[in-house]
Amino acid sequence: MEGCARESAPLFEPGCIHSVEQWVLKNGAMVGGICAVLAAIQLVGVCFACCLSKSILKDFHDFYY
């Protein structure tokens, strides 16, 4: 079929990966800050879980021993 092939440039010239990389480079501080906040929240959650576990075990040992 003649004339079916398109000889112009593709629709998405830079590509999705390149666009995402550029966005991350432009907004690196924001991405890093959000990651640091999420890590801090998870660390606080782990600390609370350890305290709760220790409290439960202390009550268990006090009751049975």
mmCIF file of the N, C-alpha and C atoms, coordinates in Angstrom:
data_MODEL
# 
_entry.id   MODEL 
# 
loop_
_atom_site.group_PDB 
_atom_site.id 
_atom_site.type_symbol 
_atom_site.label_atom_id 
_atom_site.label_alt_id 
_atom_site.label_comp_id 
_atom_site.label_asym_id 
_atom_site.label_entity_id 
_atom_site.label_seq_id 
_atom_site.pdbx_PDB_ins_code 
_atom_site.Cartn_x 
_atom_site.Cartn_y 
_atom_site.Cartn_z 
_atom_site.occupancy 
_atom_site.B_iso_or_equiv 
_atom_site.pdbx_formal_charge 
_atom_site.auth_seq_id 
_atom_site.auth_comp_id 
_atom_site.auth_asym_id 
_atom_site.auth_atom_id 
_atom_site.pdbx_PDB_model_num 
ATOM 1   N N  . MET A 1 1  ? 0.839  -1.170  0.000  1.00 0.00 ? 1  MET A N  1 
ATOM 2   C CA . MET A 1 1  ? 0.000  0.000   0.000  1.00 0.00 ? 1  MET A CA 1 
ATOM 3   C C  . MET A 1 1  ? 0.886  1.234   0.000  1.00 0.00 ? 1  MET A C  1 
ATOM 4   N N  . GLU A 1 2  ? 0.783  1.965   -1.046 1.00 0.00 ? 2  GLU A N  1 
ATOM 5   C CA . GLU A 1 2  ? 1.589  3.165   -1.169 1.00 0.00 ? 2  GLU A CA 1 
ATOM 6   C C  . GLU A 1 2  ? 1.025  4.291   -0.318 1.00 0.00 ? 2  GLU A C  1 
ATOM 7   N N  . GLY A 1 3  ? 1.910  5.054   0.276  1.00 0.00 ? 3  GLY A N  1 
ATOM 8   C CA . GLY A 1 3  ? 1.490  6.221   1.032  1.00 0.00 ? 3  GLY A CA 1 
ATOM 9   C C  . GLY A 1 3  ? 1.046  5.923   2.451  1.00 0.00 ? 3  GLY A C  1 
ATOM 10  N N  . CYS A 1 4  ? 1.144  4.652   2.892  1.00 0.00 ? 4  CYS A N  1 
ATOM 11  C CA . CYS A 1 4  ? 0.717  4.317   4.257  1.00 0.00 ? 4  CYS A CA 1 
ATOM 12  C C  . CYS A 1 4  ? 1.790  4.672   5.275  1.00 0.00 ? 4  CYS A C  1 
ATOM 13  N N  . ALA A 1 5  ? 3.026  4.558   4.900  1.00 0.00 ? 5  ALA A N  1 
ATOM 14  C CA . ALA A 1 5  ? 4.110  4.838   5.841  1.00 0.00 ? 5  ALA A CA 1 
ATOM 15  C C  . ALA A 1 5  ? 4.190  6.340   6.103  1.00 0.00 ? 5  ALA A C  1 
ATOM 16  N N  . ARG A 1 6  ? 4.379  6.667   7.343  1.00 0.00 ? 6  ARG A N  1 
ATOM 17  C CA . ARG A 1 6  ? 4.460  8.070   7.728  1.00 0.00 ? 6  ARG A CA 1 
ATOM 18  C C  . ARG A 1 6  ? 5.916  8.484   7.751  1.00 0.00 ? 6  ARG A C  1 
ATOM 19  N N  . GLU A 1 7  ? 6.245  9.544   7.079  1.00 0.00 ? 7  GLU A N  1 
ATOM 20  C CA . GLU A 1 7  ? 7.641  9.955   6.987  1.00 0.00 ? 7  GLU A CA 1 
ATOM 21  C C  . GLU A 1 7  ? 7.956  11.134  7.899  1.00 0.00 ? 7  GLU A C  1 
ATOM 22  N N  . SER A 1 8  ? 6.997  11.612  8.639  1.00 0.00 ? 8  SER A N  1 
ATOM 23  C CA . SER A 1 8  ? 7.264  12.724  9.555  1.00 0.00 ? 8  SER A CA 1 
ATOM 24  C C  . SER A 1 8  ? 7.756  12.177  10.893 1.00 0.00 ? 8  SER A C  1 
ATOM 25  N N  . ALA A 1 9  ? 8.101  13.073  11.793 1.00 0.00 ? 9  ALA A N  1 
ATOM 26  C CA . ALA A 1 9  ? 8.610  12.687  13.110 1.00 0.00 ? 9  ALA A CA 1 
ATOM 27  C C  . ALA A 1 9  ? 7.508  12.020  13.932 1.00 0.00 ? 9  ALA A C  1 
ATOM 28  N N  . PRO A 1 10 ? 7.884  11.169  14.897 1.00 0.00 ? 10 PRO A N  1 
ATOM 29  C CA . PRO A 1 10 ? 6.870  10.538  15.755 1.00 0.00 ? 10 PRO A CA 1 
ATOM 30  C C  . PRO A 1 10 ? 6.151  11.583  16.612 1.00 0.00 ? 10 PRO A C  1 
ATOM 31  N N  . LEU A 1 11 ? 4.998  11.196  17.140 1.00 0.00 ? 11 LEU A N  1 
ATOM 32  C CA . LEU A 1 11 ? 4.185  12.132  17.913 1.00 0.00 ? 11 LEU A CA 1 
ATOM 33  C C  . LEU A 1 11 ? 4.888  12.593  19.184 1.00 0.00 ? 11 LEU A C  1 
ATOM 34  N N  . PHE A 1 12 ? 5.501  11.662  19.915 1.00 0.00 ? 12 PHE A N  1 
ATOM 35  C CA . PHE A 1 12 ? 6.166  11.992  21.169 1.00 0.00 ? 12 PHE A CA 1 
ATOM 36  C C  . PHE A 1 12 ? 7.671  12.003  20.936 1.00 0.00 ? 12 PHE A C  1 
ATOM 37  N N  . GLU A 1 13 ? 8.176  13.117  20.533 1.00 0.00 ? 13 GLU A N  1 
ATOM 38  C CA . GLU A 1 13 ? 9.590  13.222  20.172 1.00 0.00 ? 13 GLU A CA 1 
ATOM 39  C C  . GLU A 1 13 ? 10.532 12.945  21.350 1.00 0.00 ? 13 GLU A C  1 
ATOM 40  N N  . PRO A 1 14 ? 10.376 13.612  22.516 1.00 0.00 ? 14 PRO A N  1 
ATOM 41  C CA . PRO A 1 14 ? 11.355 13.354  23.574 1.00 0.00 ? 14 PRO A CA 1 
ATOM 42  C C  . PRO A 1 14 ? 11.174 12.008  24.262 1.00 0.00 ? 14 PRO A C  1 
ATOM 43  N N  . GLY A 1 15 ? 9.999  11.472  24.304 1.00 0.00 ? 15 GLY A N  1 
ATOM 44  C CA . GLY A 1 15 ? 9.761  10.191  24.964 1.00 0.00 ? 15 GLY A CA 1 
ATOM 45  C C  . GLY A 1 15 ? 9.368  10.374  26.413 1.00 0.00 ? 15 GLY A C  1 
ATOM 46  N N  . CYS A 1 16 ? 8.684  9.378   26.949 1.00 0.00 ? 16 CYS A N  1 
ATOM 47  C CA . CYS A 1 16 ? 8.160  9.477   28.320 1.00 0.00 ? 16 CYS A CA 1 
ATOM 48  C C  . CYS A 1 16 ? 9.273  9.396   29.359 1.00 0.00 ? 16 CYS A C  1 
ATOM 49  N N  . ILE A 1 17 ? 10.220 8.501   29.169 1.00 0.00 ? 17 ILE A N  1 
ATOM 50  C CA . ILE A 1 17 ? 11.292 8.333   30.159 1.00 0.00 ? 17 ILE A CA 1 
ATOM 51  C C  . ILE A 1 17 ? 12.100 9.620   30.259 1.00 0.00 ? 17 ILE A C  1 
ATOM 52  N N  . HIS A 1 18 ? 12.414 10.193  29.145 1.00 0.00 ? 18 HIS A N  1 
ATOM 53  C CA . HIS A 1 18 ? 13.190 11.440  29.136 1.00 0.00 ? 18 HIS A CA 1 
ATOM 54  C C  . HIS A 1 18 ? 12.406 12.555  29.834 1.00 0.00 ? 18 HIS A C  1 
ATOM 55  N N  . SER A 1 19 ? 11.119 12.634  29.603 1.00 0.00 ? 19 SER A N  1 
ATOM 56  C CA . SER A 1 19 ? 10.296 13.669  30.233 1.00 0.00 ? 19 SER A CA 1 
ATOM 57  C C  . SER A 1 19 ? 10.240 13.478  31.743 1.00 0.00 ? 19 SER A C  1 
ATOM 58  N N  . VAL A 1 20 ? 10.105 12.239  32.208 1.00 0.00 ? 20 VAL A N  1 
ATOM 59  C CA . VAL A 1 20 ? 10.070 11.972  33.645 1.00 0.00 ? 20 VAL A CA 1 
ATOM 60  C C  . VAL A 1 20 ? 11.423 12.295  34.269 1.00 0.00 ? 20 VAL A C  1 
ATOM 61  N N  . GLU A 1 21 ? 12.512 11.929  33.607 1.00 0.00 ? 21 GLU A N  1 
ATOM 62  C CA . GLU A 1 21 ? 13.848 12.250  34.120 1.00 0.00 ? 21 GLU A CA 1 
ATOM 63  C C  . GLU A 1 21 ? 14.030 13.754  34.261 1.00 0.00 ? 21 GLU A C  1 
ATOM 64  N N  . GLN A 1 22 ? 13.593 14.510  33.288 1.00 0.00 ? 22 GLN A N  1 
ATOM 65  C CA . GLN A 1 22 ? 13.708 15.966  33.347 1.00 0.00 ? 22 GLN A CA 1 
ATOM 66  C C  . GLN A 1 22 ? 12.869 16.529  34.480 1.00 0.00 ? 22 GLN A C  1 
ATOM 67  N N  . TRP A 1 23 ? 11.668 15.989  34.696 1.00 0.00 ? 23 TRP A N  1 
ATOM 68  C CA . TRP A 1 23 ? 10.817 16.468  35.779 1.00 0.00 ? 23 TRP A CA 1 
ATOM 69  C C  . TRP A 1 23 ? 11.458 16.197  37.127 1.00 0.00 ? 23 TRP A C  1 
ATOM 70  N N  . VAL A 1 24 ? 12.032 14.990  37.296 1.00 0.00 ? 24 VAL A N  1 
ATOM 71  C CA . VAL A 1 24 ? 12.670 14.640  38.563 1.00 0.00 ? 24 VAL A CA 1 
ATOM 72  C C  . VAL A 1 24 ? 13.885 15.525  38.804 1.00 0.00 ? 24 VAL A C  1 
ATOM 73  N N  . LEU A 1 25 ? 14.658 15.802  37.775 1.00 0.00 ? 25 LEU A N  1 
ATOM 74  C CA . LEU A 1 25 ? 15.820 16.673  37.939 1.00 0.00 ? 25 LEU A CA 1 
ATOM 75  C C  . LEU A 1 25 ? 15.399 18.092  38.318 1.00 0.00 ? 25 LEU A C  1 
ATOM 76  N N  . LYS A 1 26 ? 14.326 18.580  37.741 1.00 0.00 ? 26 LYS A N  1 
ATOM 77  C CA . LYS A 1 26 ? 13.847 19.930  38.056 1.00 0.00 ? 26 LYS A CA 1 
ATOM 78  C C  . LYS A 1 26 ? 13.269 19.998  39.459 1.00 0.00 ? 26 LYS A C  1 
ATOM 79  N N  . ASN A 1 27 ? 12.621 18.918  39.906 1.00 0.00 ? 27 ASN A N  1 
ATOM 80  C CA . ASN A 1 27 ? 11.930 18.905  41.190 1.00 0.00 ? 27 ASN A CA 1 
ATOM 81  C C  . ASN A 1 27 ? 12.601 17.958  42.183 1.00 0.00 ? 27 ASN A C  1 
ATOM 82  N N  . GLY A 1 28 ? 13.910 17.814  42.090 1.00 0.00 ? 28 GLY A N  1 
ATOM 83  C CA . GLY A 1 28 ? 14.646 16.874  42.942 1.00 0.00 ? 28 GLY A CA 1 
ATOM 84  C C  . GLY A 1 28 ? 14.521 17.177  44.416 1.00 0.00 ? 28 GLY A C  1 
ATOM 85  N N  . ALA A 1 29 ? 14.562 18.445  44.795 1.00 0.00 ? 29 ALA A N  1 
ATOM 86  C CA . ALA A 1 29 ? 14.466 18.811  46.211 1.00 0.00 ? 29 ALA A CA 1 
ATOM 87  C C  . ALA A 1 29 ? 13.098 18.439  46.763 1.00 0.00 ? 29 ALA A C  1 
ATOM 88  N N  . MET A 1 30 ? 12.062 18.668  45.994 1.00 0.00 ? 30 MET A N  1 
ATOM 89  C CA . MET A 1 30 ? 10.715 18.329  46.443 1.00 0.00 ? 30 MET A CA 1 
ATOM 90  C C  . MET A 1 30 ? 10.561 16.817  46.591 1.00 0.00 ? 30 MET A C  1 
ATOM 91  N N  . VAL A 1 31 ? 11.042 16.062  45.616 1.00 0.00 ? 31 VAL A N  1 
ATOM 92  C CA . VAL A 1 31 ? 10.952 14.597  45.670 1.00 0.00 ? 31 VAL A CA 1 
ATOM 93  C C  . VAL A 1 31 ? 11.754 14.075  46.865 1.00 0.00 ? 31 VAL A C  1 
ATOM 94  N N  . GLY A 1 32 ? 12.948 14.604  47.080 1.00 0.00 ? 32 GLY A N  1 
ATOM 95  C CA . GLY A 1 32 ? 13.771 14.187  48.214 1.00 0.00 ? 32 GLY A CA 1 
ATOM 96  C C  . GLY A 1 32 ? 13.129 14.533  49.543 1.00 0.00 ? 32 GLY A C  1 
ATOM 97  N N  . GLY A 1 33 ? 12.527 15.704  49.635 1.00 0.00 ? 33 GLY A N  1 
ATOM 98  C CA . GLY A 1 33 ? 11.859 16.107  50.870 1.00 0.00 ? 33 GLY A CA 1 
ATOM 99  C C  . GLY A 1 33 ? 10.670 15.223  51.195 1.00 0.00 ? 33 GLY A C  1 
ATOM 100 N N  . ILE A 1 34 ? 9.887  14.898  50.187 1.00 0.00 ? 34 ILE A N  1 
ATOM 101 C CA . ILE A 1 34 ? 8.733  14.016  50.399 1.00 0.00 ? 34 ILE A CA 1 
ATOM 102 C C  . ILE A 1 34 ? 9.208  12.634  50.839 1.00 0.00 ? 34 ILE A C  1 
ATOM 103 N N  . CYS A 1 35 ? 10.267 12.128  50.234 1.00 0.00 ? 35 CYS A N  1 
ATOM 104 C CA . CYS A 1 35 ? 10.809 10.814  50.625 1.00 0.00 ? 35 CYS A CA 1 
ATOM 105 C C  . CYS A 1 35 ? 11.327 10.850  52.060 1.00 0.00 ? 35 CYS A C  1 
ATOM 106 N N  . ALA A 1 36 ? 11.989 11.935  52.453 1.00 0.00 ? 36 ALA A N  1 
ATOM 107 C CA . ALA A 1 36 ? 12.502 12.049  53.820 1.00 0.00 ? 36 ALA A CA 1 
ATOM 108 C C  . ALA A 1 36 ? 11.359 12.098  54.827 1.00 0.00 ? 36 ALA A C  1 
ATOM 109 N N  . VAL A 1 37 ? 10.297 12.826  54.524 1.00 0.00 ? 37 VAL A N  1 
ATOM 110 C CA . VAL A 1 37 ? 9.145  12.899  55.433 1.00 0.00 ? 37 VAL A CA 1 
ATOM 111 C C  . VAL A 1 37 ? 8.485  11.531  55.566 1.00 0.00 ? 37 VAL A C  1 
ATOM 112 N N  . LEU A 1 38 ? 8.303  10.830  54.460 1.00 0.00 ? 38 LEU A N  1 
ATOM 113 C CA . LEU A 1 38 ? 7.698  9.493   54.523 1.00 0.00 ? 38 LEU A CA 1 
ATOM 114 C C  . LEU A 1 38 ? 8.573  8.526   55.317 1.00 0.00 ? 38 LEU A C  1 
ATOM 115 N N  . ALA A 1 39 ? 9.884  8.612   55.153 1.00 0.00 ? 39 ALA A N  1 
ATOM 116 C CA . ALA A 1 39 ? 10.788 7.745   55.911 1.00 0.00 ? 39 ALA A CA 1 
ATOM 117 C C  . ALA A 1 39 ? 10.714 8.052   57.404 1.00 0.00 ? 39 ALA A C  1 
ATOM 118 N N  . ALA A 1 40 ? 10.621 9.333   57.752 1.00 0.00 ? 40 ALA A N  1 
ATOM 119 C CA . ALA A 1 40 ? 10.517 9.715   59.165 1.00 0.00 ? 40 ALA A CA 1 
ATOM 120 C C  . ALA A 1 40 ? 9.210  9.201   59.776 1.00 0.00 ? 40 ALA A C  1 
ATOM 121 N N  . ILE A 1 41 ? 8.119  9.307   59.027 1.00 0.00 ? 41 ILE A N  1 
ATOM 122 C CA . ILE A 1 41 ? 6.825  8.809   59.519 1.00 0.00 ? 41 ILE A CA 1 
ATOM 123 C C  . ILE A 1 41 ? 6.894  7.302   59.744 1.00 0.00 ? 41 ILE A C  1 
ATOM 124 N N  . GLN A 1 42 ? 7.519  6.589   58.835 1.00 0.00 ? 42 GLN A N  1 
ATOM 125 C CA . GLN A 1 42 ? 7.635  5.137   58.995 1.00 0.00 ? 42 GLN A CA 1 
ATOM 126 C C  . GLN A 1 42 ? 8.526  4.783   60.183 1.00 0.00 ? 42 GLN A C  1 
ATOM 127 N N  . LEU A 1 43 ? 9.581  5.547   60.403 1.00 0.00 ? 43 LEU A N  1 
ATOM 128 C CA . LEU A 1 43 ? 10.468 5.293   61.534 1.00 0.00 ? 43 LEU A CA 1 
ATOM 129 C C  . LEU A 1 43 ? 9.744  5.518   62.857 1.00 0.00 ? 43 LEU A C  1 
ATOM 130 N N  . VAL A 1 44 ? 8.945  6.559   62.940 1.00 0.00 ? 44 VAL A N  1 
ATOM 131 C CA . VAL A 1 44 ? 8.143  6.807   64.141 1.00 0.00 ? 44 VAL A CA 1 
ATOM 132 C C  . VAL A 1 44 ? 7.155  5.657   64.350 1.00 0.00 ? 44 VAL A C  1 
ATOM 133 N N  . GLY A 1 45 ? 6.554  5.173   63.283 1.00 0.00 ? 45 GLY A N  1 
ATOM 134 C CA . GLY A 1 45 ? 5.637  4.042   63.388 1.00 0.00 ? 45 GLY A CA 1 
ATOM 135 C C  . GLY A 1 45 ? 6.325  2.785   63.904 1.00 0.00 ? 45 GLY A C  1 
ATOM 136 N N  . VAL A 1 46 ? 7.541  2.536   63.466 1.00 0.00 ? 46 VAL A N  1 
ATOM 137 C CA . VAL A 1 46 ? 8.296  1.371   63.941 1.00 0.00 ? 46 VAL A CA 1 
ATOM 138 C C  . VAL A 1 46 ? 8.612  1.528   65.427 1.00 0.00 ? 46 VAL A C  1 
ATOM 139 N N  . CYS A 1 47 ? 8.989  2.729   65.837 1.00 0.00 ? 47 CYS A N  1 
ATOM 140 C CA . CYS A 1 47 ? 9.265  2.969   67.262 1.00 0.00 ? 47 CYS A CA 1 
ATOM 141 C C  . CYS A 1 47 ? 8.019  2.734   68.116 1.00 0.00 ? 47 CYS A C  1 
ATOM 142 N N  . PHE A 1 48 ? 6.871  3.235   67.673 1.00 0.00 ? 48 PHE A N  1 
ATOM 143 C CA . PHE A 1 48 ? 5.628  3.008   68.410 1.00 0.00 ? 48 PHE A CA 1 
ATOM 144 C C  . PHE A 1 48 ? 5.282  1.526   68.459 1.00 0.00 ? 48 PHE A C  1 
ATOM 145 N N  . ALA A 1 49 ? 5.501  0.807   67.369 1.00 0.00 ? 49 ALA A N  1 
ATOM 146 C CA . ALA A 1 49 ? 5.215  -0.626  67.346 1.00 0.00 ? 49 ALA A CA 1 
ATOM 147 C C  . ALA A 1 49 ? 6.115  -1.379  68.325 1.00 0.00 ? 49 ALA A C  1 
ATOM 148 N N  . CYS A 1 50 ? 7.376  -0.987  68.406 1.00 0.00 ? 50 CYS A N  1 
ATOM 149 C CA . CYS A 1 50 ? 8.287  -1.637  69.365 1.00 0.00 ? 50 CYS A CA 1 
ATOM 150 C C  . CYS A 1 50 ? 7.872  -1.341  70.802 1.00 0.00 ? 50 CYS A C  1 
ATOM 151 N N  . CYS A 1 51 ? 7.483  -0.103  71.079 1.00 0.00 ? 51 CYS A N  1 
ATOM 152 C CA . CYS A 1 51 ? 7.019  0.249   72.428 1.00 0.00 ? 51 CYS A CA 1 
ATOM 153 C C  . CYS A 1 51 ? 5.753  -0.526  72.788 1.00 0.00 ? 51 CYS A C  1 
ATOM 154 N N  . LEU A 1 52 ? 4.838  -0.645  71.869 1.00 0.00 ? 52 LEU A N  1 
ATOM 155 C CA . LEU A 1 52 ? 3.608  -1.395  72.121 1.00 0.00 ? 52 LEU A CA 1 
ATOM 156 C C  . LEU A 1 52 ? 3.912  -2.863  72.378 1.00 0.00 ? 52 LEU A C  1 
ATOM 157 N N  . SER A 1 53 ? 4.805  -3.434  71.576 1.00 0.00 ? 53 SER A N  1 
ATOM 158 C CA . SER A 1 53 ? 5.176  -4.834  71.756 1.00 0.00 ? 53 SER A CA 1 
ATOM 159 C C  . SER A 1 53 ? 5.818  -5.053  73.123 1.00 0.00 ? 53 SER A C  1 
ATOM 160 N N  . LYS A 1 54 ? 6.710  -4.143  73.518 1.00 0.00 ? 54 LYS A N  1 
ATOM 161 C CA . LYS A 1 54 ? 7.365  -4.274  74.809 1.00 0.00 ? 54 LYS A CA 1 
ATOM 162 C C  . LYS A 1 54 ? 6.349  -4.148  75.949 1.00 0.00 ? 54 LYS A C  1 
ATOM 163 N N  . SER A 1 55 ? 5.391  -3.248  75.808 1.00 0.00 ? 55 SER A N  1 
ATOM 164 C CA . SER A 1 55 ? 4.363  -3.067  76.834 1.00 0.00 ? 55 SER A CA 1 
ATOM 165 C C  . SER A 1 55 ? 3.489  -4.305  76.952 1.00 0.00 ? 55 SER A C  1 
ATOM 166 N N  . ILE A 1 56 ? 3.118  -4.884  75.835 1.00 0.00 ? 56 ILE A N  1 
ATOM 167 C CA . ILE A 1 56 ? 2.285  -6.092  75.851 1.00 0.00 ? 56 ILE A CA 1 
ATOM 168 C C  . ILE A 1 56 ? 3.042  -7.249  76.495 1.00 0.00 ? 56 ILE A C  1 
ATOM 169 N N  . LEU A 1 57 ? 4.317  -7.412  76.143 1.00 0.00 ? 57 LEU A N  1 
ATOM 170 C CA . LEU A 1 57 ? 5.109  -8.491  76.725 1.00 0.00 ? 57 LEU A CA 1 
ATOM 171 C C  . LEU A 1 57 ? 5.329  -8.274  78.213 1.00 0.00 ? 57 LEU A C  1 
ATOM 172 N N  . LYS A 1 58 ? 5.518  -7.031  78.638 1.00 0.00 ? 58 LYS A N  1 
ATOM 173 C CA . LYS A 1 58 ? 5.697  -6.738  80.059 1.00 0.00 ? 58 LYS A CA 1 
ATOM 174 C C  . LYS A 1 58 ? 4.437  -7.102  80.828 1.00 0.00 ? 58 LYS A C  1 
ATOM 175 N N  . ASP A 1 59 ? 3.276  -6.713  80.312 1.00 0.00 ? 59 ASP A N  1 
ATOM 176 C CA . ASP A 1 59 ? 2.020  -7.062  80.969 1.00 0.00 ? 59 ASP A CA 1 
ATOM 177 C C  . ASP A 1 59 ? 1.823  -8.580  81.022 1.00 0.00 ? 59 ASP A C  1 
ATOM 178 N N  . PHE A 1 60 ? 2.209  -9.253  79.958 1.00 0.00 ? 60 PHE A N  1 
ATOM 179 C CA . PHE A 1 60 ? 2.073  -10.719 79.897 1.00 0.00 ? 60 PHE A CA 1 
ATOM 180 C C  . PHE A 1 60 ? 2.943  -11.367 80.977 1.00 0.00 ? 60 PHE A C  1 
ATOM 181 N N  . HIS A 1 61 ? 4.212  -10.924 81.060 1.00 0.00 ? 61 HIS A N  1 
ATOM 182 C CA . HIS A 1 61 ? 5.124  -11.521 82.032 1.00 0.00 ? 61 HIS A CA 1 
ATOM 183 C C  . HIS A 1 61 ? 4.713  -11.162 83.465 1.00 0.00 ? 61 HIS A C  1 
ATOM 184 N N  . ASP A 1 62 ? 4.228  -9.951  83.693 1.00 0.00 ? 62 ASP A N  1 
ATOM 185 C CA . ASP A 1 62 ? 3.781  -9.564  85.029 1.00 0.00 ? 62 ASP A CA 1 
ATOM 186 C C  . ASP A 1 62 ? 2.566  -10.370 85.478 1.00 0.00 ? 62 ASP A C  1 
ATOM 187 N N  . PHE A 1 63 ? 1.708  -10.710 84.536 1.00 0.00 ? 63 PHE A N  1 
ATOM 188 C CA . PHE A 1 63 ? 0.477  -11.432 84.880 1.00 0.00 ? 63 PHE A CA 1 
ATOM 189 C C  . PHE A 1 63 ? 0.768  -12.900 85.176 1.00 0.00 ? 63 PHE A C  1 
ATOM 190 N N  . TYR A 1 64 ? 1.640  -13.531 84.386 1.00 0.00 ? 64 TYR A N  1 
ATOM 191 C CA . TYR A 1 64 ? 1.860  -14.966 84.501 1.00 0.00 ? 64 TYR A CA 1 
ATOM 192 C C  . TYR A 1 64 ? 3.013  -15.335 85.430 1.00 0.00 ? 64 TYR A C  1 
ATOM 193 N N  . TYR A 1 65 ? 3.920  -14.382 85.700 1.00 0.00 ? 65 TYR A N  1 
ATOM 194 C CA . TYR A 1 65 ? 5.096  -14.758 86.522 1.00 0.00 ? 65 TYR A CA 1 
ATOM 195 C C  . TYR A 1 65 ? 5.109  -14.029 87.805 1.00 0.00 ? 65 TYR A C  1 
# 
